Amino acid sequence: MKKVEISNVSIVGAGISGLTAGCALLSRGIEASIYERSEYIEEFGAGITLSANATRLLERLEILPELTKVSYLPTKIIIRNYSSGEEIARIPINITKPNEFITTDRRDLINVLLRRYKSLNGNVNTACEVLEIDFDKKELVCSNGKRQSSEVFLGCDGVRSKIREKYFDNSKPIYTNFLAWRGIADITNLPKFKDSEEINLYYGPNGHVVHYPIGTEGKINFVGVKNSQHWTKESWKEEGSKEDLLKDFSTWNNSLLSLMTSPEKVFKWGIFERPKIQSIQKRNIALLGDAAHPMVPFLGQGGCMAIEDAYCFGLLYSKLENSDKALNLYQQIRLKRGNWVQKRSKLQARFNHISNPTLVKLRNLLAKKISINAVRSVHSYDADKESIKRIKT
């Protein structure tokens, strides 16, 4: 029989939320261990944007300086017409600090988080799938027979979360009717529009495209999303054909399409979510990140919510006198915030993908004001201040 080990917090999943939670806990002197079902900690090569609501937390965890070194620091978001490339609106960013808003490669983000976690003597148990959590014994049981005794368990196992499925609402991921194309291109293939090297977002009928640099290697990440009723593949992402990509965006700007078809490989996948959750805390388990509130990527907030969740839990657990209080307050703070951003992301999809010509003209006239307000409403949130305020009350 395997020996039962003891840890204050056991974290299921070594993605953004799991690694950030580990850093948030260990940096405050709380013992924590991560359990990852894969043999290696790795991430699919793709870009990610992190706005001020996430980067200010990474700065407090002493992670942001290292991440900044491998990231791009944009100064504006340019919104364009899908066909002509004509500018519709521009939103200034990184006004207060140059690295409040960063774009980076997900692999670099995971590597930076992992290095920080290990520097705090964090332990990652790989090839260790969690089979169950024994509430009575407060034990986590892994596929390799390992048993971990913990006060609290964190479900950080993503949109396909087995922890959520088994212990919360038994829901399954649902296809959102959005199909995403993604690739990483060389910066020399950018369209020759002014400020093309910044974050560029193209509004089109039933779809949108965004591209931005992801670091210091001269690489551009692009994502093209189209309304699509069907996703029948068993895999969540697969290599796609450039011919199919061109069919999906046949009426779009030629220079933009040249960028999107320039990589050796392009990938496509269906975008999935789960229904709005009613509780992200049950007994001594809490859900974080995509396990709690997976969302469509139209506000670029999936990774940011994972970081907010992780930071908030780490702070609450370190400040409150018992785990029940920490878990209950975590639920009160993060359930509302996560569900709101999840809902707001779906509304943004409708705004981006308007196809009626009359509504398109109205949307474009309102784009600058609405977009700036949307950015402010999401990015200005400070999970640190919110958590401390709620602790005091």
N, C-alpha and C positions, 0 to 999 in steps of 0.2 A: 504494500500500500504506500502511495506517495506521501511524503511528509507535507503537512499543511504549513505554508509560510504565512507570515503576518505582515500586513501593510495597512496604513490608514485609508488609502484610496487606491482602488484598482480601476484602471482605465482600459476600456475595450476599444481598440482601434488606434492606429498610429498615423492618422491623417492630420489635417490642420487643427481640428478641435482637440484631438487627443494629445498631440505634442504640445500645443499651447497650454492646455490644462496642466500637463506635467510640469512645464516650466513655471506656470503661475503658482503651483503648489510647492514645488521644491524650493523655489526662490524665497518662499515664506517659511521654510523649515518644516514642511509637511511631507512625510514619506508617501511616495506614490510609485506605482509600477504600471507599465503599459503592456497590454497583451494584443498581439497582432497575428491574425490568421495566416498572412502571407509569409513566405520564407524570407523575403527581403522587403525593406521599406523603400518603396519607389513610387513614383508618380508619373502619369502620362504626360508627355511633353506638350504643354499648352500654356497660354498666357493667363494671367489673373490680375485684376486691378484691386488695389487696397486703398480705400479712402480714409479720411481723417478719423472716422469713428473706430477704425481698426488700428491705424498706424500710431495714434497717440497711446494706445494700450501696449503695443509692441515696444514703444519707446520706454514706457514705465517698466517693462520687463527686461530692458537692456538688450533687446533683439533687433530693433530698428536700424542701428548703425551698420551692423553686418549685412542686413538685408539691402540697405540703400546702396552698398558697394556693388551689388549685382543686379540692380534695378534701374529703370528709366524714370526720370522725374519730369513728367509733362507739365506744361504751363497752361494748357487750354484744351477744351473739348470742342471740336468743330462738328456741327451737324450739317449734312449735305443732302442734296437731292440725289436719288438713286440713279437717275439716268444721265443728267448733265454734269453732276458733281458740283453744281452751284451751291454756294454757302447759304444755309438757311439761318443759322444762328451760331454764336460761339459763347462758350462759358469759361471764364477765367478760373483757374485752379492753382493751388500752391502759392497763394498770395501771401499768407502769413509766414509759412515756412516752406522751404523748397521740397521737403520730402513728406508733406502731409498726405499727398496722393501719389502713389507709386504704381508702376506697371512692372511685372516681373514674370519669370518663368515659374510655374508651379513646382518644378523640380528643385529650383534654387530655393524657393520658400521652404519646402520640406527639409532640404539639406541644412539650411540655416537653423530652423527650429530644432532639428535633431542634434546638431552640434551643441546648441545651447542647452538642450535637455541633458545630454551626456556630460557636459561640463559641470552640471549640477549633481553629477553622480546618479542620473536617472537610468533606470534599467528597462530595456525593451525585450520582451519575450516574443521572439518571432516563431513562425510555424506553430502557433499556439491558439487554435480556434476555441473560443469560449462556447461550451455546450450548454451550460445552465448556471443559474445563480441560486444557491440554496439559501432562502431567506432565514430559515430557522438557525442554521449554523453560521450564517453570514459568510458563506464561502462561494468562491468562483471555481468552476470545474472546467478544465481545459481538455482538449482532444488528446493531448499527450499524457493525460493522467495527473497533471499538476493541479493542485488545489491551493487556492489563495484565500486566506481569511482577511477580510477588510471591513472597515466600518461603513464605507460608502463605495458604490460602484457607479462608474460613469459610462454610459452608452455613447461612444463616439464612432460608431461603425457605419456612418453614412446613410445614404438614401435607401439602401437595401438592408437597413439595420435589423438584425435578428433579435437584438435586445428589445427594440420597440415592438416588433411583431409578436414576440413571445410573452412579454410582460406588460404591455400597454394596451394598444387598440387592435392588434391583429390585422392591421391594414396592410395592403400591398401597394407597391409603387404603381402609379397610374400614368400612362402616356398622356402628355399634355397637348397633343396635336401640333407640336413644334419639332421640326427636324433641323439639326445643326450641322453645318459644315465647318471644319476647322483645319488650319494648317499653319506652318511657320515658314515664312518667306524671307528672302534677303532684302535688306533695306533699299538696294539698288532698283528693286522692282516696284517701288511705291508709285502711285499715280503722281503726275507732275503738277498737282494743285498746291497753292500756297498753304503752308503749315501742314502738309501731308504727313510730316514726321511726328505730329502730335496725335492725340486720340481723335480719330475721325469716325463719325457715326453717320451712316447713310440710311435715311428713311425711304422705304419703298412700299409698293402695294403688296400686302400680305407677307412682308418680310423686312429684314434689315441686315446690314453688314457693319461690323466695327473692326477697325484695325489700329494697332499701336505697337511701338517698340517694346521689347521685353527685357532689355538689359544693355550690357556693354559690348555685345558681340555683333551688333549690326543686324539683328534679327527682328522681324515683324510678325506678330501674332494676328491672325484674322479669324473672325467667326462670322459666318453667314447663317441666318436663321430664316426658315420659311414655314408658313402654315402648311401642315401636311396631315391628312387624316389617318395615314397608315404607317405603322412601324411594326413589321412582322419578324424582324431578325431576332434571334435568340441572344446575340451579343448586344451589349449596351453601346458599343462603338465598334466600327469596322472601317477598314480602308475602303474608300469610295473611288469611283471613276470620275475623271475630270469631265468626261462627256455628260455625265448625269448632273454634275455641278453646273455646267453651262446651261443645261436645259432648265434647271431650277431658277437660274438668274439670267435668262436669255435676253431680257430687255434692259439689263443694267449697263452701267458705264463700261466701255471697253477697257479702259485703263485699269479700272477696279478688277475686272475679270482677269486681266493679265496677271495682276498681283495674286489673285486667288488660285490661279492654275500654274503658277511658277514653281511651287515646291515639287520635289520628286514624288511625294505622297500627299494625298489629302484624305481626311477622315470625316466620317459622318456618324451621327448617332441620334437616337430619339431622346428628347428631354422628358424626364420623369419627375413627378412630385408625389406627395401623399396628401390626403385630406388634412384640413386644419386640425391640429391635435387639441384635445381638451385638457390634457395634463402632461407635463414633462418631468414629473416627479412621482414616484410610487415607492412607498416604504423607504428603503435606503438606496434606491437607484434614481439617477437623473439622466436625462437625454441632452445631448449637446449637438450643435451644428446641424448637418443634414439629417441626422437621425431624429431631431426634434422638429425642424421646419425646413425641409427641402423646398427649394423655390426655383422658378424659372429665372434665367440669368439677365433679365432686362434692366436691372438696376446695378448689376455687378456686386451683389451683396452676399452671395453664398459664403465665401471665405470670410468676409467681414463679420457675419453673424456667428460663425464658428469661433472666431477670435473673441468677440464680445462675450459669448456664452462662457468660454473657458476662463477668461479673465475674471468675470463676475463670480463664477463659482469659487475660484481660487481665493479671491478676496473675502467672500462671505465665510468660507470654511475656516479661514485663518483668523477671522475677527470675532465670530460668534462662539458662545461657550459650549454648544453641542451641535451635533450633526443634524438633528431634526430641525432646529431653527435655521441652519444654513440651507438645508434643502427646501424648506417651506418658503423662505424669502427668495431663494433662487427662482422657484416656480413663479412667485408673484411678479418678480421683475422681468424675467425672460420670456414667459409665456406670451404676455401681451405684446412685447416688442417684436418677438419673432413672428407671431401671427400677423402683425400689422405690416411688417416688411414683406412677408410672403404674399399678402393680399395686394400690397402696393406694386409689387413686381409684376403681377398679372395684369393690373390696370395699365402699366407702362407698355406692355405688349400691345394692347389695343391701340394706344396712342401712336406707337412706332409704326404699326402695320396698316394704318388707315388707307383704303383704296378708293373711296368715293372722291371724285375730283373736287367737288365743292367743299367737302370736309377737309381734304388735303390742304386747300388754300387757307382755310381757317386755322387748321393745326399749325401750319407753317408760320402764320402771323403770330400765333400765341407761343410758339416753341421756345423762344428765348426766355420769356418771363416764367412760363411754366417749368421749364427745365432748370432754371436757376433756383426756383423755389423748391423743386423736388430734391435737388442736390443739397440745399441747405437743410431741409427737413430731415434728411437721412444722415448726412455726414456730421451734423453738429452734435449728435447724441454722444454723450460721454458716459460710458458704463461705469467708470471709476467714480465719478461724482454721484451718479444715480445710486450706486450701491452704498456708498458711504452715507448718503442722505437717508436711505431707507434703514440702514443699521442704527442710525441715531434716533430715528422715530420709532 
